[in-house]
Amino acid sequence: MHWQLIHEGLVFIQRFISILAIVVILTGVLSALGKYFYYIFSGQASTDNQAINLIRMNLGRTLILGLEFIVAADLIGTTTTPDYYAVGLLAIIVVIRTVLNYSLNRELVLLNKE
């Protein structure tokens, strides 16, 4: 009985973190789109490239945060169904996330230098 409650609690936490990741990513994307359209339609598009870089940096940070939440949710999900398929899938997701995270961080560093 207690193990069933723990399992259900972990599944709930996993779903909550997954939803949180989606909210974080969507918020970042919608914010970036709003800022981008404001930038384009305000007439500054031809004079200021730094604003676009700032929008890209903020979007990149948001995507990195969302990816971290997704990995956390997948890690919790693996503890609830510990089979080799789930562990392999988690390993693939972590590798993909690490490559994306590295690429985004590298781009953010380059944008910060400009």
LOVEX-454474 format. One record per residue (C-alpha): residue in three letters; x, y, z. Coordinates in steps of 0.1 Angstrom, whole numbers, padded with zeros to 4 digits, always signed. Layout:
<atoms>
ALAXYZ;...
</atoms>
This chain:
<atoms>
MET+0000+0000+0000;HIS+0027+0025+0009;TRP+0047+0017-0022;GLN+0017+0024-0043;LEU+0013+0058-0027;ILE+0049+0066-0033;HIS+0047+0055-0069;GLU+0016+0077-0075;GLY+0033+0106-0058;LEU+0063+0103-0080;VAL+0041+0101-0111;PHE+0023+0132-0100;ILE+0056+0150-0094;GLN+0069+0139-0128;ARG+0038+0152-0146;PHE+0039+0185-0126;ILE+0076+0191-0136;SER+0068+0182-0172;ILE+0040+0207-0173;LEU+0063+0233-0156;ALA+0089+0227-0184;ILE+0062+0233-0210;VAL+0051+0265-0193;VAL+0087+0277-0190;ILE+0094+0270-0227;LEU+0062+0285-0239;THR+0066+0316-0218;GLY+0101+0321-0232;VAL+0090+0316-0268;LEU+0060+0339-0265;SER+0080+0365-0247;ALA+0107+0363-0274;LEU+0081+0366-0302;GLY+0064+0395-0285;LYS+0097+0414-0281;TYR+0108+0405-0316;PHE+0076+0418-0332;TYR+0078+0449-0311;TYR+0113+0454-0323;ILE+0105+0449-0359;PHE+0074+0471-0360;SER+0089+0499-0339;GLY+0112+0508-0367;GLN+0145+0500-0350;ALA+0151+0469-0370;SER+0176+0485-0394;THR+0197+0503-0367;ASP+0201+0480-0336;ASN+0213+0445-0338;GLN+0220+0443-0301;ALA+0183+0440-0293;ILE+0180+0409-0314;ASN+0210+0394-0296;LEU+0194+0402-0263;ILE+0161+0385-0274;ARG+0181+0354-0285;MET+0200+0353-0252;ASN+0169+0354-0232;LEU+0152+0328-0253;GLY+0183+0306-0250;ARG+0183+0308-0213;THR+0146+0299-0211;LEU+0152+0269-0234;ILE+0181+0257-0212;LEU+0159+0260-0181;GLY+0130+0241-0198;LEU+0154+0214-0209;GLU+0167+0210-0173;PHE+0131+0205-0161;ILE+0124+0179-0188;VAL+0155+0159-0178;ALA+0144+0161-0141;ALA+0110+0148-0150;ASP+0124+0120-0171;LEU+0148+0111-0143;ILE+0118+0108-0119;GLY+0099+0089-0145;THR+0128+0064-0147;THR+0126+0057-0110;THR+0090+0048-0113;THR+0095+0023-0142;PRO+0131+0011-0138;ASP+0135-0011-0169;TYR+0164-0011-0194;TYR+0143+0006-0221;ALA+0135+0036-0198;VAL+0171+0038-0186;GLY+0183+0038-0223;LEU+0158+0064-0233;LEU+0168+0086-0204;ALA+0205+0082-0214;ILE+0197+0093-0250;ILE+0176+0122-0237;VAL+0204+0133-0214;VAL+0230+0131-0242;ILE+0208+0152-0265;ARG+0200+0177-0238;THR+0237+0180-0229;VAL+0246+0187-0266;LEU+0218+0212-0269;ASN+0228+0228-0236;TYR+0264+0230-0246;SER+0255+0246-0280;LEU+0231+0271-0264;ASN+0256+0281-0237;ARG+0284+0285-0263;GLU+0261+0307-0284;LEU+0251+0327-0253;VAL+0288+0333-0245;LEU+0294+0345-0280;LEU+0264+0368-0279;ASN+0276+0382-0246;LYS+0309+0391-0261;GLU+0293+0412-0289;
</atoms>
